[in-house]
Amino acid sequence: MIIADPKPFGQVKEYIKDYKRVLVVGCGTCVTVCLSGGEAEVQLLASGLRIALGKNGKNPVILEGTVQRQCDEEFVVPVLDRVRDERIDAVVTLACGVGVNFLADRLGSVPVFPGVDTTFYGASAGQGLWAELCAGCGNCITAYTGGICPIARCSKHLLNGPCGGSEKGRCEVAPNSIDCVWQLIYDRLKKLGRLSELQNLLPAKDWRTASDGGVRRSVREYLQEPK
């Protein structure tokens, strides 16, 4: 199972402050179980955004929805339909980073913003093949890279552009099978009309929120029994 923690409310509010019609979408599996991105959390975040932005003199339309999963095509179709039919101009997803990437890959010119920080994963005993889209680093930067994670999808985890081995949009590690993620980020930001943001340098990564320091835990203290 994938564990995630809610992003600070102020960050999410800042992401969407200039948009008029925003869809907040929850996921009915992992993040519902760990109480960070299910239907209840969608309602809470959407209500908070309406109140906070209303106090600032802005009154965007904040819509809500939850699907069973945001990492399978058949489950996100209703989200894609709503974005088109209801003229949504921004999406905040409370799914893990995989959901952010999955929606961003399918929503064209509509930006997708993370509402949670993906932290770590449980193990799957199932048989199959998956492509890694999120490293679970605990400090999601996809708001600045078009909803695409360079930490997970760059073979060298580069944060400020491609290496010298990138050629014709392919990664030198496996040019026949791996896209250069920075080419994908460039194309995505260009489509969003945000290409100038590539001139902003991302700071050195603080890996303390990732896999250092032993076993990581996500705590909901109000659910713990008193000691």
VEXDREN-2710 file (C-alpha; in Angstrom, 1 decimal):
% VEXDREN-2710
k/r/px/py/pz
1/MET/0.0/0.0/0.0
2/ILE/1.1/3.6/-0.7
3/ILE/1.2/5.9/2.3
4/ALA/0.8/9.7/1.9
5/ASP/0.6/12.7/4.2
6/PRO/-1.6/15.8/3.4
7/LYS/0.4/18.7/2.0
8/PRO/0.4/21.9/4.0
9/PHE/-2.9/23.7/3.3
10/GLY/-1.1/26.9/2.3
11/GLN/0.9/25.2/-0.4
12/VAL/-2.3/23.8/-2.1
13/LYS/-4.0/27.1/-1.8
14/GLU/-1.1/28.8/-3.5
15/TYR/-1.1/26.3/-6.3
16/ILE/-4.7/27.1/-7.3
17/LYS/-5.1/30.7/-6.4
18/ASP/-5.3/31.9/-10.0
19/TYR/-7.7/29.3/-11.3
20/LYS/-11.5/29.7/-11.6
21/ARG/-12.8/26.1/-11.7
22/VAL/-10.8/23.5/-9.7
23/LEU/-11.6/19.8/-9.3
24/VAL/-10.3/18.2/-6.1
25/VAL/-10.1/14.4/-6.7
26/GLY/-9.6/11.7/-4.1
27/CYS/-8.6/8.1/-4.5
28/GLY/-10.5/5.2/-2.9
29/THR/-7.7/2.8/-2.1
30/CYS/-4.4/3.4/-0.4
31/VAL/-4.8/7.1/0.6
32/THR/-8.3/6.4/1.8
33/VAL/-7.0/3.7/4.1
34/CYS/-4.3/5.9/5.5
35/LEU/-6.7/8.8/5.9
36/SER/-5.0/11.4/3.7
37/GLY/-6.9/11.3/0.3
38/GLY/-10.3/9.7/0.5
39/GLU/-13.8/11.2/0.1
40/ALA/-13.7/12.7/3.6
41/GLU/-10.4/14.4/3.0
42/VAL/-11.6/15.8/-0.4
43/GLN/-14.6/17.4/1.3
44/LEU/-12.4/18.9/4.0
45/LEU/-9.8/20.3/1.6
46/ALA/-12.4/21.7/-0.8
47/SER/-14.3/23.4/2.0
48/GLY/-11.1/24.9/3.4
49/LEU/-10.1/26.2/-0.1
50/ARG/-13.5/27.8/-0.6
51/ILE/-13.3/29.6/2.8
52/ALA/-9.7/30.7/2.5
53/LEU/-9.9/31.9/-1.1
54/GLY/-13.2/33.6/-0.4
55/LYS/-11.6/35.6/2.4
56/ASN/-9.0/36.8/-0.1
57/GLY/-11.7/38.1/-2.4
58/LYS/-11.6/35.2/-4.8
59/ASN/-14.5/32.9/-5.2
60/PRO/-13.4/30.0/-7.5
61/VAL/-15.7/27.1/-8.1
62/ILE/-14.2/24.2/-6.2
63/LEU/-15.7/20.8/-7.3
64/GLU/-15.2/17.4/-5.6
65/GLY/-14.9/13.8/-6.7
66/THR/-13.4/10.5/-5.7
67/VAL/-12.7/7.5/-7.8
68/GLN/-11.7/4.0/-6.8
69/ARG/-8.2/4.3/-8.2
70/GLN/-6.2/6.9/-10.0
71/CYS/-3.6/4.5/-11.4
72/ASP/-5.8/2.5/-13.8
73/GLU/-7.2/3.8/-17.0
74/GLU/-10.8/2.6/-16.5
75/PHE/-11.1/4.3/-13.1
76/VAL/-9.9/7.8/-14.2
77/VAL/-12.2/8.0/-17.3
78/PRO/-14.9/9.8/-15.2
79/VAL/-12.3/12.3/-14.0
80/LEU/-11.2/13.0/-17.6
81/ASP/-14.8/13.4/-18.7
82/ARG/-15.6/15.8/-15.9
83/VAL/-12.6/18.0/-16.7
84/ARG/-13.8/18.2/-20.3
85/ASP/-17.5/18.5/-19.7
86/GLU/-17.4/20.9/-16.7
87/ARG/-14.6/23.0/-18.1
88/ILE/-12.2/22.4/-15.3
89/ASP/-9.0/24.6/-15.5
90/ALA/-7.0/22.9/-12.7
91/VAL/-7.0/19.6/-10.8
92/VAL/-5.8/18.9/-7.3
93/THR/-5.4/15.2/-6.7
94/LEU/-5.2/13.6/-3.3
95/ALA/-3.9/10.4/-4.8
96/CYS/-0.2/9.4/-4.5
97/GLY/2.4/10.7/-6.9
98/VAL/1.5/7.9/-9.3
99/GLY/-1.9/9.4/-9.6
100/VAL/-0.5/12.9/-10.2
101/ASN/1.7/11.6/-13.0
102/PHE/-1.1/9.4/-14.4
103/LEU/-3.6/12.3/-14.7
104/ALA/-0.9/14.7/-15.9
105/ASP/-0.1/12.3/-18.7
106/ARG/-3.7/12.4/-19.8
107/LEU/-5.1/15.9/-19.2
108/GLY/-3.3/17.8/-21.9
109/SER/-3.3/21.6/-21.2
110/VAL/-5.0/21.2/-17.7
111/PRO/-2.5/21.4/-14.9
112/VAL/-2.5/18.8/-12.1
113/PHE/-1.3/19.7/-8.6
114/PRO/-0.5/17.3/-5.8
115/GLY/-2.5/17.5/-2.6
116/VAL/-0.5/15.1/-0.7
117/ASP/3.2/14.1/-0.2
118/THR/3.8/10.5/-1.1
119/THR/6.0/9.0/1.5
120/PHE/6.5/5.2/1.3
121/TYR/5.0/2.0/-0.1
122/GLY/3.9/-1.4/1.2
123/ALA/4.9/-4.5/-0.7
124/SER/2.8/-6.2/-3.4
125/ALA/2.8/-9.9/-3.7
126/GLY/1.1/-9.8/-7.1
127/GLN/2.5/-10.9/-10.4
128/GLY/3.0/-8.3/-13.1
129/LEU/5.0/-5.4/-14.4
130/TRP/4.8/-1.7/-13.4
131/ALA/6.6/1.4/-14.4
132/GLU/7.8/3.6/-11.6
133/LEU/6.3/7.1/-11.7
134/CYS/7.0/8.3/-8.1
135/ALA/9.9/7.8/-5.8
136/GLY/8.0/8.5/-2.6
137/CYS/10.5/11.1/-1.5
138/GLY/8.2/12.8/1.0
139/ASN/8.6/16.3/-0.6
140/CYS/6.7/16.4/-3.8
141/ILE/8.1/18.8/-6.4
142/THR/5.8/17.9/-9.3
143/ALA/4.0/21.3/-9.0
144/TYR/7.1/22.8/-10.6
145/THR/7.8/20.1/-13.2
146/GLY/4.4/19.8/-14.9
147/GLY/3.1/16.9/-12.8
148/ILE/6.1/14.7/-13.9
149/CYS/8.6/13.4/-11.3
150/PRO/12.2/13.8/-12.4
151/ILE/13.5/12.0/-9.3
152/ALA/11.7/8.7/-10.2
153/ARG/11.7/9.0/-14.0
154/CYS/15.3/10.4/-14.6
155/SER/17.9/7.6/-14.4
156/LYS/20.2/10.1/-12.7
157/HIS/17.6/11.8/-10.5
158/LEU/18.5/15.2/-12.0
159/LEU/16.5/18.2/-10.8
160/ASN/17.5/21.0/-13.1
161/GLY/17.5/19.6/-16.6
162/PRO/18.9/16.7/-18.7
163/CYS/22.3/15.3/-18.7
164/GLY/24.7/15.4/-21.6
165/GLY/23.6/11.9/-22.6
166/SER/20.1/12.8/-23.5
167/GLU/19.6/12.7/-27.3
168/LYS/16.5/13.1/-29.4
169/GLY/14.3/12.9/-26.3
170/ARG/15.7/9.5/-25.2
171/CYS/17.7/8.5/-22.1
172/GLU/21.3/7.3/-22.7
173/VAL/20.8/4.4/-20.2
174/ALA/18.3/2.7/-22.5
175/PRO/17.5/4.8/-25.5
176/ASN/15.2/2.2/-27.0
177/SER/12.9/2.0/-24.0
178/ILE/13.4/5.1/-21.7
179/ASP/12.3/8.6/-22.5
180/CYS/14.3/11.5/-21.2
181/VAL/12.1/12.8/-18.5
182/TRP/13.3/16.3/-18.9
183/GLN/12.2/16.2/-22.5
184/LEU/8.8/15.1/-21.2
185/ILE/8.8/17.9/-18.6
186/TYR/9.8/20.5/-21.3
187/ASP/7.0/19.3/-23.6
188/ARG/4.5/19.3/-20.7
189/LEU/5.4/22.8/-19.5
190/LYS/5.3/24.1/-23.0
191/LYS/1.8/22.8/-23.5
192/LEU/0.7/24.4/-20.2
193/GLY/2.2/27.8/-21.2
194/ARG/4.6/27.6/-18.3
195/LEU/7.9/27.0/-20.1
196/SER/9.6/30.0/-18.6
197/GLU/9.5/28.3/-15.2
198/LEU/12.4/26.1/-16.4
199/GLN/14.6/29.1/-15.8
200/ASN/13.9/28.7/-12.0
201/LEU/16.5/26.5/-10.4
202/LEU/15.3/23.9/-7.9
203/PRO/17.4/23.8/-4.7
204/ALA/19.5/20.8/-3.8
205/LYS/17.3/17.9/-2.7
206/ASP/16.8/17.4/1.1
207/TRP/16.8/13.6/1.2
208/ARG/15.8/13.5/4.9
209/THR/12.2/13.1/3.9
210/ALA/13.0/10.1/1.7
211/SER/14.7/6.8/2.6
212/ASP/17.3/7.9/5.1
213/GLY/17.0/7.2/8.9
214/GLY/15.6/3.7/9.0
215/VAL/12.0/2.6/8.8
216/ARG/9.7/5.5/8.1
217/ARG/6.3/5.9/9.7
218/SER/3.2/7.9/9.1
219/VAL/1.4/8.8/12.3
220/ARG/-2.2/9.9/12.9
221/GLU/-1.8/10.8/16.6
222/TYR/-5.6/11.3/17.2
223/LEU/-6.1/7.6/16.4
224/GLN/-3.5/6.4/18.8
225/GLU/-4.4/5.0/22.2
226/PRO/-3.2/7.1/25.2
227/LYS/0.0/5.8/26.8
END
